[in-house]
Amino acid sequence: MLEHVAGYRVRADRLELLDAEGEVLARFEVRHLT
């Protein structure tokens, strides 16, 4: 799956992996360790 990742973006507390068409392939919750 990860070989199809064309980009990524970070939104608030999420990391989104995008394919070449801009579709979200995966979404990860980002937990801030403080």
mmCIF entry with sequence, helices, sheets and N, C-alpha, C, O atoms, coordinates in Angstrom:
data_MODEL
# 
_entry.id   MODEL 
# 
_entity.id                         1 
_entity.type                       polymer 
_entity.pdbx_number_of_molecules   1 
# 
_entity_poly.entity_id                      1 
_entity_poly.type                           'polypeptide(L)' 
_entity_poly.nstd_linkage                   no 
_entity_poly.nstd_monomer                   no 
_entity_poly.pdbx_seq_one_letter_code       MLEHVAGYRVRADRLELLDAEGEVLARFEVRHLT 
_entity_poly.pdbx_seq_one_letter_code_can   MLEHVAGYRVRADRLELLDAEGEVLARFEVRHLT 
_entity_poly.pdbx_strand_id                 A 
# 
loop_
_entity_poly_seq.entity_id 
_entity_poly_seq.num 
_entity_poly_seq.mon_id 
_entity_poly_seq.hetero 
1 1  MET n 
1 2  LEU n 
1 3  GLU n 
1 4  HIS n 
1 5  VAL n 
1 6  ALA n 
1 7  GLY n 
1 8  TYR n 
1 9  ARG n 
1 10 VAL n 
1 11 ARG n 
1 12 ALA n 
1 13 ASP n 
1 14 ARG n 
1 15 LEU n 
1 16 GLU n 
1 17 LEU n 
1 18 LEU n 
1 19 ASP n 
1 20 ALA n 
1 21 GLU n 
1 22 GLY n 
1 23 GLU n 
1 24 VAL n 
1 25 LEU n 
1 26 ALA n 
1 27 ARG n 
1 28 PHE n 
1 29 GLU n 
1 30 VAL n 
1 31 ARG n 
1 32 HIS n 
1 33 LEU n 
1 34 THR n 
# 
_struct_asym.id          A 
_struct_asym.entity_id   1 
# 
_struct_conf.conf_type_id            HELX_P 
_struct_conf.id                      HELX_P1 
_struct_conf.pdbx_PDB_helix_id       AA1 
_struct_conf.beg_label_comp_id       LEU 
_struct_conf.beg_label_asym_id       A 
_struct_conf.beg_label_seq_id        2 
_struct_conf.pdbx_beg_PDB_ins_code   ? 
_struct_conf.end_label_comp_id       HIS 
_struct_conf.end_label_asym_id       A 
_struct_conf.end_label_seq_id        4 
_struct_conf.pdbx_end_PDB_ins_code   ? 
_struct_conf.beg_auth_comp_id        LEU 
_struct_conf.beg_auth_asym_id        A 
_struct_conf.beg_auth_seq_id         2 
_struct_conf.end_auth_comp_id        HIS 
_struct_conf.end_auth_asym_id        A 
_struct_conf.end_auth_seq_id         4 
_struct_conf.pdbx_PDB_helix_class    5 
_struct_conf.details                 ? 
_struct_conf.pdbx_PDB_helix_length   3 
# 
_struct_conf_type.id          HELX_P 
_struct_conf_type.criteria    ? 
_struct_conf_type.reference   ? 
# 
_struct_sheet.id               AA1 
_struct_sheet.type             ? 
_struct_sheet.number_strands   3 
_struct_sheet.details          ? 
# 
loop_
_struct_sheet_order.sheet_id 
_struct_sheet_order.range_id_1 
_struct_sheet_order.range_id_2 
_struct_sheet_order.offset 
_struct_sheet_order.sense 
AA1 1 2 ? anti-parallel 
AA1 2 3 ? anti-parallel 
# 
loop_
_struct_sheet_range.sheet_id 
_struct_sheet_range.id 
_struct_sheet_range.beg_label_comp_id 
_struct_sheet_range.beg_label_asym_id 
_struct_sheet_range.beg_label_seq_id 
_struct_sheet_range.pdbx_beg_PDB_ins_code 
_struct_sheet_range.end_label_comp_id 
_struct_sheet_range.end_label_asym_id 
_struct_sheet_range.end_label_seq_id 
_struct_sheet_range.pdbx_end_PDB_ins_code 
_struct_sheet_range.beg_auth_comp_id 
_struct_sheet_range.beg_auth_asym_id 
_struct_sheet_range.beg_auth_seq_id 
_struct_sheet_range.end_auth_comp_id 
_struct_sheet_range.end_auth_asym_id 
_struct_sheet_range.end_auth_seq_id 
AA1 1 GLY A 7  ? ARG A 11 ? GLY A 7  ARG A 11 
AA1 2 ARG A 14 ? LEU A 18 ? ARG A 14 LEU A 18 
AA1 3 VAL A 24 ? GLU A 29 ? VAL A 24 GLU A 29 
# 
loop_
_atom_site.group_PDB 
_atom_site.id 
_atom_site.type_symbol 
_atom_site.label_atom_id 
_atom_site.label_alt_id 
_atom_site.label_comp_id 
_atom_site.label_asym_id 
_atom_site.label_entity_id 
_atom_site.label_seq_id 
_atom_site.pdbx_PDB_ins_code 
_atom_site.Cartn_x 
_atom_site.Cartn_y 
_atom_site.Cartn_z 
_atom_site.occupancy 
_atom_site.B_iso_or_equiv 
_atom_site.pdbx_formal_charge 
_atom_site.auth_seq_id 
_atom_site.auth_comp_id 
_atom_site.auth_asym_id 
_atom_site.auth_atom_id 
_atom_site.pdbx_PDB_model_num 
ATOM 1   N N  . MET A 1 1  ? 0.826  -1.209 0.000  1.00 0.00 ? 1  MET A N  1 
ATOM 2   C CA . MET A 1 1  ? 0.000  0.000  0.000  1.00 0.00 ? 1  MET A CA 1 
ATOM 3   C C  . MET A 1 1  ? 0.859  1.257  0.000  1.00 0.00 ? 1  MET A C  1 
ATOM 4   O O  . MET A 1 1  ? 0.573  2.205  -0.732 1.00 0.00 ? 1  MET A O  1 
ATOM 5   N N  . LEU A 1 2  ? 1.900  1.272  0.809  1.00 0.00 ? 2  LEU A N  1 
ATOM 6   C CA . LEU A 1 2  ? 2.669  2.510  0.971  1.00 0.00 ? 2  LEU A CA 1 
ATOM 7   C C  . LEU A 1 2  ? 3.408  2.934  -0.290 1.00 0.00 ? 2  LEU A C  1 
ATOM 8   O O  . LEU A 1 2  ? 3.789  4.098  -0.414 1.00 0.00 ? 2  LEU A O  1 
ATOM 9   N N  . GLU A 1 3  ? 3.617  2.021  -1.220 1.00 0.00 ? 3  GLU A N  1 
ATOM 10  C CA . GLU A 1 3  ? 4.282  2.422  -2.464 1.00 0.00 ? 3  GLU A CA 1 
ATOM 11  C C  . GLU A 1 3  ? 3.406  3.315  -3.322 1.00 0.00 ? 3  GLU A C  1 
ATOM 12  O O  . GLU A 1 3  ? 3.897  3.936  -4.264 1.00 0.00 ? 3  GLU A O  1 
ATOM 13  N N  . HIS A 1 4  ? 2.115  3.393  -3.014 1.00 0.00 ? 4  HIS A N  1 
ATOM 14  C CA . HIS A 1 4  ? 1.198  4.237  -3.780 1.00 0.00 ? 4  HIS A CA 1 
ATOM 15  C C  . HIS A 1 4  ? 1.059  5.630  -3.186 1.00 0.00 ? 4  HIS A C  1 
ATOM 16  O O  . HIS A 1 4  ? 0.348  6.472  -3.736 1.00 0.00 ? 4  HIS A O  1 
ATOM 17  N N  . VAL A 1 5  ? 1.734  5.881  -2.065 1.00 0.00 ? 5  VAL A N  1 
ATOM 18  C CA . VAL A 1 5  ? 1.617  7.188  -1.422 1.00 0.00 ? 5  VAL A CA 1 
ATOM 19  C C  . VAL A 1 5  ? 2.344  8.233  -2.256 1.00 0.00 ? 5  VAL A C  1 
ATOM 20  O O  . VAL A 1 5  ? 3.532  8.088  -2.542 1.00 0.00 ? 5  VAL A O  1 
ATOM 21  N N  . ALA A 1 6  ? 1.633  9.283  -2.645 1.00 0.00 ? 6  ALA A N  1 
ATOM 22  C CA . ALA A 1 6  ? 2.225  10.339 -3.463 1.00 0.00 ? 6  ALA A CA 1 
ATOM 23  C C  . ALA A 1 6  ? 2.508  11.585 -2.632 1.00 0.00 ? 6  ALA A C  1 
ATOM 24  O O  . ALA A 1 6  ? 3.266  12.457 -3.054 1.00 0.00 ? 6  ALA A O  1 
ATOM 25  N N  . GLY A 1 7  ? 1.904  11.667 -1.463 1.00 0.00 ? 7  GLY A N  1 
ATOM 26  C CA . GLY A 1 7  ? 2.114  12.840 -0.634 1.00 0.00 ? 7  GLY A CA 1 
ATOM 27  C C  . GLY A 1 7  ? 1.445  12.650 0.706  1.00 0.00 ? 7  GLY A C  1 
ATOM 28  O O  . GLY A 1 7  ? 0.846  11.612 0.985  1.00 0.00 ? 7  GLY A O  1 
ATOM 29  N N  . TYR A 1 8  ? 1.560  13.667 1.522  1.00 0.00 ? 8  TYR A N  1 
ATOM 30  C CA . TYR A 1 8  ? 0.920  13.602 2.826  1.00 0.00 ? 8  TYR A CA 1 
ATOM 31  C C  . TYR A 1 8  ? 0.577  15.002 3.261  1.00 0.00 ? 8  TYR A C  1 
ATOM 32  O O  . TYR A 1 8  ? 1.096  15.981 2.726  1.00 0.00 ? 8  TYR A O  1 
ATOM 33  N N  . ARG A 1 9  ? -0.306 15.089 4.242  1.00 0.00 ? 9  ARG A N  1 
ATOM 34  C CA . ARG A 1 9  ? -0.613 16.379 4.828  1.00 0.00 ? 9  ARG A CA 1 
ATOM 35  C C  . ARG A 1 9  ? -0.923 16.171 6.291  1.00 0.00 ? 9  ARG A C  1 
ATOM 36  O O  . ARG A 1 9  ? -1.397 15.112 6.703  1.00 0.00 ? 9  ARG A O  1 
ATOM 37  N N  . VAL A 1 10 ? -0.651 17.190 7.060  1.00 0.00 ? 10 VAL A N  1 
ATOM 38  C CA . VAL A 1 10 ? -0.918 17.148 8.490  1.00 0.00 ? 10 VAL A CA 1 
ATOM 39  C C  . VAL A 1 10 ? -2.057 18.105 8.768  1.00 0.00 ? 10 VAL A C  1 
ATOM 40  O O  . VAL A 1 10 ? -2.001 19.276 8.393  1.00 0.00 ? 10 VAL A O  1 
ATOM 41  N N  . ARG A 1 11 ? -3.083 17.608 9.423  1.00 0.00 ? 11 ARG A N  1 
ATOM 42  C CA . ARG A 1 11 ? -4.234 18.426 9.769  1.00 0.00 ? 11 ARG A CA 1 
ATOM 43  C C  . ARG A 1 11 ? -4.484 18.309 11.256 1.00 0.00 ? 11 ARG A C  1 
ATOM 44  O O  . ARG A 1 11 ? -4.782 17.225 11.757 1.00 0.00 ? 11 ARG A O  1 
ATOM 45  N N  . ALA A 1 12 ? -4.366 19.409 11.957 1.00 0.00 ? 12 ALA A N  1 
ATOM 46  C CA . ALA A 1 12 ? -4.654 19.436 13.392 1.00 0.00 ? 12 ALA A CA 1 
ATOM 47  C C  . ALA A 1 12 ? -3.940 18.278 14.082 1.00 0.00 ? 12 ALA A C  1 
ATOM 48  O O  . ALA A 1 12 ? -2.730 18.340 14.300 1.00 0.00 ? 12 ALA A O  1 
ATOM 49  N N  . ASP A 1 13 ? -4.671 17.232 14.425 1.00 0.00 ? 13 ASP A N  1 
ATOM 50  C CA . ASP A 1 13 ? -4.064 16.101 15.131 1.00 0.00 ? 13 ASP A CA 1 
ATOM 51  C C  . ASP A 1 13 ? -4.058 14.843 14.283 1.00 0.00 ? 13 ASP A C  1 
ATOM 52  O O  . ASP A 1 13 ? -4.024 13.730 14.809 1.00 0.00 ? 13 ASP A O  1 
ATOM 53  N N  . ARG A 1 14 ? -4.092 15.025 12.945 1.00 0.00 ? 14 ARG A N  1 
ATOM 54  C CA . ARG A 1 14 ? -4.112 13.863 12.058 1.00 0.00 ? 14 ARG A CA 1 
ATOM 55  C C  . ARG A 1 14 ? -3.047 13.990 10.980 1.00 0.00 ? 14 ARG A C  1 
ATOM 56  O O  . ARG A 1 14 ? -2.730 15.084 10.513 1.00 0.00 ? 14 ARG A O  1 
ATOM 57  N N  . LEU A 1 15 ? -2.506 12.841 10.601 1.00 0.00 ? 15 LEU A N  1 
ATOM 58  C CA . LEU A 1 15 ? -1.606 12.757 9.454  1.00 0.00 ? 15 LEU A CA 1 
ATOM 59  C C  . LEU A 1 15 ? -2.330 11.952 8.389  1.00 0.00 ? 15 LEU A C  1 
ATOM 60  O O  . LEU A 1 15 ? -2.787 10.840 8.654  1.00 0.00 ? 15 LEU A O  1 
ATOM 61  N N  . GLU A 1 16 ? -2.438 12.503 7.189  1.00 0.00 ? 16 GLU A N  1 
ATOM 62  C CA . GLU A 1 16 ? -3.141 11.823 6.108  1.00 0.00 ? 16 GLU A CA 1 
ATOM 63  C C  . GLU A 1 16 ? -2.174 11.515 4.970  1.00 0.00 ? 16 GLU A C  1 
ATOM 64  O O  . GLU A 1 16 ? -1.435 12.387 4.513  1.00 0.00 ? 16 GLU A O  1 
ATOM 65  N N  . LEU A 1 17 ? -2.189 10.269 4.524  1.00 0.00 ? 17 LEU A N  1 
ATOM 66  C CA . LEU A 1 17 ? -1.378 9.871  3.375  1.00 0.00 ? 17 LEU A CA 1 
ATOM 67  C C  . LEU A 1 17 ? -2.253 9.918  2.136  1.00 0.00 ? 17 LEU A C  1 
ATOM 68  O O  . LEU A 1 17 ? -3.382 9.425  2.143  1.00 0.00 ? 17 LEU A O  1 
ATOM 69  N N  . LEU A 1 18 ? -1.726 10.515 1.068  1.00 0.00 ? 18 LEU A N  1 
ATOM 70  C CA . LEU A 1 18 ? -2.505 10.733 -0.149 1.00 0.00 ? 18 LEU A CA 1 
ATOM 71  C C  . LEU A 1 18 ? -1.911 9.966  -1.322 1.00 0.00 ? 18 LEU A C  1 
ATOM 72  O O  . LEU A 1 18 ? -0.697 9.778  -1.405 1.00 0.00 ? 18 LEU A O  1 
ATOM 73  N N  . ASP A 1 19 ? -2.788 9.522  -2.236 1.00 0.00 ? 19 ASP A N  1 
ATOM 74  C CA . ASP A 1 19 ? -2.290 8.930  -3.474 1.00 0.00 ? 19 ASP A CA 1 
ATOM 75  C C  . ASP A 1 19 ? -2.201 10.011 -4.547 1.00 0.00 ? 19 ASP A C  1 
ATOM 76  O O  . ASP A 1 19 ? -2.427 11.189 -4.270 1.00 0.00 ? 19 ASP A O  1 
ATOM 77  N N  . ALA A 1 20 ? -1.872 9.609  -5.760 1.00 0.00 ? 20 ALA A N  1 
ATOM 78  C CA . ALA A 1 20 ? -1.628 10.577 -6.829 1.00 0.00 ? 20 ALA A CA 1 
ATOM 79  C C  . ALA A 1 20 ? -2.869 11.404 -7.171 1.00 0.00 ? 20 ALA A C  1 
ATOM 80  O O  . ALA A 1 20 ? -2.749 12.525 -7.665 1.00 0.00 ? 20 ALA A O  1 
ATOM 81  N N  . GLU A 1 21 ? -4.046 10.863 -6.913 1.00 0.00 ? 21 GLU A N  1 
ATOM 82  C CA . GLU A 1 21 ? -5.280 11.601 -7.201 1.00 0.00 ? 21 GLU A CA 1 
ATOM 83  C C  . GLU A 1 21 ? -5.727 12.468 -6.031 1.00 0.00 ? 21 GLU A C  1 
ATOM 84  O O  . GLU A 1 21 ? -6.743 13.158 -6.116 1.00 0.00 ? 21 GLU A O  1 
ATOM 85  N N  . GLY A 1 22 ? -4.966 12.433 -4.938 1.00 0.00 ? 22 GLY A N  1 
ATOM 86  C CA . GLY A 1 22 ? -5.348 13.225 -3.783 1.00 0.00 ? 22 GLY A CA 1 
ATOM 87  C C  . GLY A 1 22 ? -6.323 12.525 -2.853 1.00 0.00 ? 22 GLY A C  1 
ATOM 88  O O  . GLY A 1 22 ? -6.845 13.128 -1.916 1.00 0.00 ? 22 GLY A O  1 
ATOM 89  N N  . GLU A 1 23 ? -6.567 11.240 -3.120 1.00 0.00 ? 23 GLU A N  1 
ATOM 90  C CA . GLU A 1 23 ? -7.450 10.474 -2.237 1.00 0.00 ? 23 GLU A CA 1 
ATOM 91  C C  . GLU A 1 23 ? -6.682 10.067 -0.985 1.00 0.00 ? 23 GLU A C  1 
ATOM 92  O O  . GLU A 1 23 ? -5.497 9.738  -1.044 1.00 0.00 ? 23 GLU A O  1 
ATOM 93  N N  . VAL A 1 24 ? -7.365 10.095 0.125  1.00 0.00 ? 24 VAL A N  1 
ATOM 94  C CA . VAL A 1 24 ? -6.729 9.720  1.387  1.00 0.00 ? 24 VAL A CA 1 
ATOM 95  C C  . VAL A 1 24 ? -6.627 8.195  1.462  1.00 0.00 ? 24 VAL A C  1 
ATOM 96  O O  . VAL A 1 24 ? -7.632 7.486  1.414  1.00 0.00 ? 24 VAL A O  1 
ATOM 97  N N  . LEU A 1 25 ? -5.392 7.711  1.580  1.00 0.00 ? 25 LEU A N  1 
ATOM 98  C CA . LEU A 1 25 ? -5.160 6.272  1.682  1.00 0.00 ? 25 LEU A CA 1 
ATOM 99  C C  . LEU A 1 25 ? -5.202 5.815  3.130  1.00 0.00 ? 25 LEU A C  1 
ATOM 100 O O  . LEU A 1 25 ? -5.699 4.731  3.437  1.00 0.00 ? 25 LEU A O  1 
ATOM 101 N N  . ALA A 1 26 ? -4.680 6.645  4.012  1.00 0.00 ? 26 ALA A N  1 
ATOM 102 C CA . ALA A 1 26 ? -4.603 6.266  5.415  1.00 0.00 ? 26 ALA A CA 1 
ATOM 103 C C  . ALA A 1 26 ? -4.622 7.526  6.259  1.00 0.00 ? 26 ALA A C  1 
ATOM 104 O O  . ALA A 1 26 ? -4.190 8.596  5.831  1.00 0.00 ? 26 ALA A O  1 
ATOM 105 N N  . ARG A 1 27 ? -5.130 7.370  7.454  1.00 0.00 ? 27 ARG A N  1 
ATOM 106 C CA . ARG A 1 27 ? -5.216 8.516  8.363  1.00 0.00 ? 27 ARG A CA 1 
ATOM 107 C C  . ARG A 1 27 ? -4.750 8.051  9.733  1.00 0.00 ? 27 ARG A C  1 
ATOM 108 O O  . ARG A 1 27 ? -5.209 7.032  10.250 1.00 0.00 ? 27 ARG A O  1 
ATOM 109 N N  . PHE A 1 28 ? -3.845 8.803  10.302 1.00 0.00 ? 28 PHE A N  1 
ATOM 110 C CA . PHE A 1 28 ? -3.297 8.441  11.600 1.00 0.00 ? 28 PHE A CA 1 
ATOM 111 C C  . PHE A 1 28 ? -3.596 9.539  12.604 1.00 0.00 ? 28 PHE A C  1 
ATOM 112 O O  . PHE A 1 28 ? -3.463 10.726 12.308 1.00 0.00 ? 28 PHE A O  1 
ATOM 113 N N  . GLU A 1 29 ? -4.001 9.127  13.793 1.00 0.00 ? 29 GLU A N  1 
ATOM 114 C CA . GLU A 1 29 ? -4.150 10.086 14.884 1.00 0.00 ? 29 GLU A CA 1 
ATOM 115 C C  . GLU A 1 29 ? -2.761 10.392 15.426 1.00 0.00 ? 29 GLU A C  1 
ATOM 116 O O  . GLU A 1 29 ? -1.957 9.489  15.658 1.00 0.00 ? 29 GLU A O  1 
ATOM 117 N N  . VAL A 1 30 ? -2.496 11.656 15.622 1.00 0.00 ? 30 VAL A N  1 
ATOM 118 C CA . VAL A 1 30 ? -1.213 12.066 16.182 1.00 0.00 ? 30 VAL A CA 1 
ATOM 119 C C  . VAL A 1 30 ? -1.432 12.453 17.636 1.00 0.00 ? 30 VAL A C  1 
ATOM 120 O O  . VAL A 1 30 ? -2.204 13.362 17.941 1.00 0.00 ? 30 VAL A O  1 
ATOM 121 N N  . ARG A 1 31 ? -0.751 11.757 18.518 1.00 0.00 ? 31 ARG A N  1 
ATOM 122 C CA . ARG A 1 31 ? -0.873 12.064 19.948 1.00 0.00 ? 31 ARG A CA 1 
ATOM 123 C C  . ARG A 1 31 ? 0.355  12.862 20.368 1.00 0.00 ? 31 ARG A C  1 
ATOM 124 O O  . ARG A 1 31 ? 1.492  12.431 20.177 1.00 0.00 ? 31 ARG A O  1 
ATOM 125 N N  . HIS A 1 32 ? 0.108  14.008 20.931 1.00 0.00 ? 32 HIS A N  1 
ATOM 126 C CA . HIS A 1 32 ? 1.211  14.864 21.365 1.00 0.00 ? 32 HIS A CA 1 
ATOM 127 C C  . HIS A 1 32 ? 1.652  14.442 22.759 1.00 0.00 ? 32 HIS A C  1 
ATOM 128 O O  . HIS A 1 32 ? 0.863  14.434 23.704 1.00 0.00 ? 32 HIS A O  1 
ATOM 129 N N  . LEU A 1 33 ? 2.915  14.094 22.866 1.00 0.00 ? 33 LEU A N  1 
ATOM 130 C CA . LEU A 1 33 ? 3.454  13.682 24.156 1.00 0.00 ? 33 LEU A CA 1 
ATOM 131 C C  . LEU A 1 33 ? 3.998  14.911 24.873 1.00 0.00 ? 33 LEU A C  1 
ATOM 132 O O  . LEU A 1 33 ? 5.028  15.470 24.496 1.00 0.00 ? 33 LEU A O  1 
ATOM 133 N N  . THR A 1 34 ? 3.289  15.310 25.901 1.00 0.00 ? 34 THR A N  1 
ATOM 134 C CA . THR A 1 34 ? 3.719  16.499 26.643 1.00 0.00 ? 34 THR A CA 1 
ATOM 135 C C  . THR A 1 34 ? 3.825  16.182 28.108 1.00 0.00 ? 34 THR A C  1 
ATOM 136 O O  . THR A 1 34 ? 4.174  17.053 28.905 1.00 0.00 ? 34 THR A O  1 
# 
